[in-house]
């Protein structure tokens, strides 16, 4: 696993979704500026944790797919239903 590539691609993906940039959220009484909540990815020697999820070992196929998506420069496909515009 190329951790340097993963970290570099995460930085690029964060830039694509406007990390640190407020977005307009419309409400019935007007609008608010809000910053999107980040989704933490914790890398361990033997696996990962995405958000507040369970520990996922690197040998698990879903973990391998998640990391491969990131290494290919894409948001993990498993997150698309929850975050269609990226996270």
KOLKE-716375 format. One line per 2 residues: number of its first residue (from 1); for each residue x, z, y of N, C-alpha, C. Coordinates in steps of 0.1 Angstrom, whole numbers, plus 2048, in hexadecimal, padded with zeros to 3 digits. Example, Ala and Ser with C-alpha at 12.3 -4.5 7.8 and 13.67 -1.06 7.14 Angstrom:
<recs>
1> 884,84E,7C7,87B,84E,7D3,884,84E,7DF ~ 880,847,7EA,889,847,7F5,881,84F,800
</recs>
This chain:
<recs>
1> 809,800,7F4,800,800,800,809,800,80C ~ 806,7F7,815,80E,7F5,821,808,7FD,82D
3> 80C,80A,82E,805,813,838,808,80E,846 ~ 813,808,849,816,803,856,80C,7F8,85A
5> 80A,7EF,850,800,7E4,853,7F2,7EA,855 ~ 7EE,7F4,84D,7E1,7FA,84E,7DF,800,85C
7> 7E9,808,860,7E9,80E,86D,7E8,804,879 ~ 7F0,7F9,878,7F1,7EF,882,7E3,7E8,882
9> 7DD,7E4,877,7D1,7DD,877,7C5,7E6,87C ~ 7C6,7F3,879,7BC,7FC,87E,7BC,7FD,88D
11> 7C8,7FD,893,7CA,7FD,8A1,7C4,7F0,8A7 ~ 7C6,7E5,8A1,7C1,7D8,8A5,7B1,7D8,8A4
13> 7AC,7DD,899,79E,7DD,897,797,7E7,8A1 ~ 79E,7F2,8A4,798,7FB,8AE,798,7F4,8BC
15> 7A1,7EC,8BF,7A1,7E4,8CC,796,7DB,8CC ~ 793,7D4,8C1,788,7CB,8C0,77A,7D1,8C4
17> 778,7DD,8BF,76B,7E4,8C2,76B,7EC,8CF ~ 776,7EB,8D6,776,7F2,8E3,779,800,8E3
19> 783,805,8DB,786,813,8DA,788,819,8E8 ~ 781,824,8EA,783,82B,8F7,77A,826,902
21> 773,81B,8FF,76A,815,90A,75C,819,908 ~ 756,81E,913,748,822,912,73E,817,911
23> 733,819,90A,729,80F,908,71C,814,90E ~ 714,80B,912,707,80E,918,6FD,811,90D
25> 6F6,81C,90D,6EC,81F,904,6DF,821,90B ~ 6D6,818,909,6C9,818,910,6C0,822,90A
27> 6B9,829,913,6AF,834,90F,6A2,831,916 ~ 697,837,912,68A,834,919,68A,838,928
29> 693,841,92C,694,845,93A,6A0,83F,942 ~ 6A6,836,93C,6B2,830,943,6BD,82C,939
31> 6C9,830,93C,6D4,82D,933,6DF,837,934 ~ 6E7,838,92A,6F3,841,92A,6FF,839,926
33> 70B,83E,92B,717,839,927,71C,842,91B ~ 720,83C,910,724,844,905,730,83D,8FE
35> 739,845,8F9,744,840,8F1,740,840,8E3 ~ 743,836,8DC,73F,835,8CD,748,840,8C6
37> 741,846,8BC,748,850,8B4,752,849,8AA ~ 75E,84E,8AA,768,848,8A0,765,84C,892
39> 769,844,889,768,847,87B,776,849,875 ~ 77A,856,873,788,859,86F,78B,853,861
41> 797,84F,85F,79C,84A,852,7A9,853,850 ~ 7A9,85B,846,7B4,863,843,7BB,85E,837
43> 7C8,85B,839,7D0,855,82E,7D9,860,828 ~ 7D8,861,81B,7E0,86B,813,7E9,864,80A
45> 7F2,86B,804,7FC,865,7FA,7F5,85E,7EE ~ 7E9,864,7EB,7E3,860,7DE,7D4,85B,7E1
47> 7D0,859,7ED,7C2,855,7F0,7BF,855,7FE ~ 7B2,853,801,7AD,853,80F,7A0,85B,810
49> 79C,85F,81C,78F,864,81F,78A,85D,82B ~ 77E,857,82A,778,850,835,76D,859,83B
51> 76E,85C,848,765,864,84F,764,872,848 ~ 759,877,846,757,884,83F,754,882,830
53> 758,876,82B,755,873,81D,75E,87A,813 ~ 75D,877,807,765,87D,7FC,772,877,7FC
55> 77C,87E,7F6,789,878,7F3,788,86D,7E9 ~ 78F,862,7ED,78E,856,7E4,79C,852,7E0
57> 79F,853,7D3,7AD,84F,7CF,7AF,840,7D0 ~ 7BC,83D,7D2,7C0,82F,7D4,7BD,826,7C8
59> 7BC,82C,7BC,7B9,824,7B0,7AA,820,7AF ~ 7A1,826,7B7,793,822,7B6,791,815,7BD
61> 789,80C,7B6,787,7FE,7BB,782,7FD,7C9 ~ 778,806,7CD,773,806,7DA,77D,80A,7E5
63> 786,813,7E1,791,817,7EA,79A,80B,7EC ~ 79E,804,7E1,7A7,7F9,7E2,7A0,7EE,7EB
65> 793,7EB,7E9,78C,7E1,7F1,78C,7E5,800 ~ 78A,7F1,803,78A,7F6,811,797,7F4,817
67> 7A2,7F8,811,7AF,7F6,816,7B3,7E7,817 ~ 7AF,7DF,80D,7B2,7D1,80E,7AC,7CA,819
69> 79F,7CE,81C,798,7C9,828,7A0,7CC,835 ~ 7A5,7D8,836,7AC,7DC,842,7BA,7D5,842
71> 7C1,7D4,837,7CD,7CD,837,7CC,7BE,83A ~ 7C0,7B8,837,7BD,7AA,83A,7B8,7A9,849
73> 7B7,7B4,850,7B3,7B3,85E,7A5,7B4,861 ~ 79D,7B9,857,78E,7BA,858,78A,7C8,858
75> 77E,7CA,85E,777,7D7,85C,774,7D8,84D ~ 774,7E4,847,770,7E6,839,762,7E1,837
77> 760,7D8,82D,753,7D3,82B,749,7DE,827 ~ 74D,7E9,821,744,7F4,81E,73E,7FA,82A
79> 744,7F8,836,73E,7FE,842,735,7F5,84A ~ 734,7E8,846,72B,7DF,84D,71D,7E2,84E
81> 716,7E7,843,708,7EB,845,706,7F6,84F ~ 70F,800,850,70E,80B,85A,713,808,868
83> 71D,7FF,868,723,7FC,875,725,7EC,876 ~ 71A,7E5,879,71B,7D6,879,724,7D1,884
85> 726,7D8,88F,72F,7D4,899,73D,7D9,899 ~ 740,7E0,88D,74D,7E6,88C,74D,7F5,890
87> 757,7FC,88C,758,80A,88F,767,80E,891
</recs>
